[in-house]
Amino acid sequence: MTPPVTYRHTTDGAARGRVRLLQLYPRDMNIYGDWGNTLVLARRAQWQGYDVELLTYDPGDDLPSDVHLVVGGGGQDSGQLRIKDDLAHRAADLRAWAADGVPMLVICGLYQLFGHRFITSSGAEVPGVSVLDAQTVAGPRRLIGNITLDTEDLGPVVGYENHSGLTTLGPQARPFGTVRSGDGNNGSDGTEGGRVHHVIGTYLHGSLLPKNPAVADWLLARAVEHAGGTWQPEPLNDPVEVWAAQARKVAASRPR
């Protein structure tokens, strides 16, 4: 296992707390810039006065305990096949964490495997871990391009989708958002992503969180609460917020 890396808070005085952030399968599931999501979470926590202990988990590692936030990225089908056995071995732990309120963000390939199953184009079934009530089948074409969503509690969300999997949610999951422009889960029912407990699964790459700081702060709030604290953010006197707003505006205005 790679030794943990600690990001120290950048505010004056003592740290307000510590967030243990776990990145799942960075070796195999991190091909669309999804590392940017991890970096945004670490940086925004630092700016609010928290130390962040960044841990990673790859097949064969010991699974860390007492984590406060989990993030995982996308990968090619070959990456999914490399992690599927190990992921199945950790399924019970991940379901228990989700039920206990650990916030999680999983993108694309890991979103698919957090459901019940993924059926490949050849008809083979890759079992999922059933954190989300969802299943995915390989489609005949790629769903690709800028995408905008309306969410129930996080405002407008923008990103970039690039997938051929067609995901359908079951009754125990609600969508991350409704599609304003783009394809979303399957190009037909107007949904994108899935949510249960404090878990968000989505096809949005880009990376997602640099353009959508409200989503990052929601995840951090749940992480701090899970660690026993209270998230009381201070206004950030930083051009990052302006850049994020401009990035959302540009992404929403570009054609598919």
Number of C-alpha atoms within 10 A of each C-alpha: 13 9 8 14 12 16 17 18 23 17 13 7 8 11 15 18 17 22 25 22 26 24 24 22 25 19 16 19 27 21 15 19 14 25 18 18 24 23 14 20 23 25 19 20 28 21 18 20 22 23 23 23 18 20 20 23 18 19 19 9 12 10 17 12 10 12 20 25 27 24 26 27 32 30 22 15 11 10 18 21 13 14 20 18 15 15 23 17 13 14 17 14 15 20 16 12 23 19 15 12 18 25 27 26 23 26 28 27 24 28 26 33 28 28 25 18 20 25 18 15 13 7 10 10 13 18 19 24 23 19 25 27 20 26 23 25 20 17 16 10 10 14 21 15 18 23 25 25 22 18 15 11 11 16 12 16 25 27 25 21 23 19 23 18 25 23 26 20 20 15 7 11 18 18 23 26 25 20 23 18 17 21 24 31 30 20 14 9 12 17 23 31 28 29 23 20 16 19 24 22 29 27 30 28 24 20 21 23 24 24 25 22 20 16 20 22 19 15 24 23 19 21 27 24 16 19 18 11 14 14 17 9 14 9 8 11 7 9 9 13 15 9 13 16 15 13 17 18 13 12 19 19 11 10 10 12
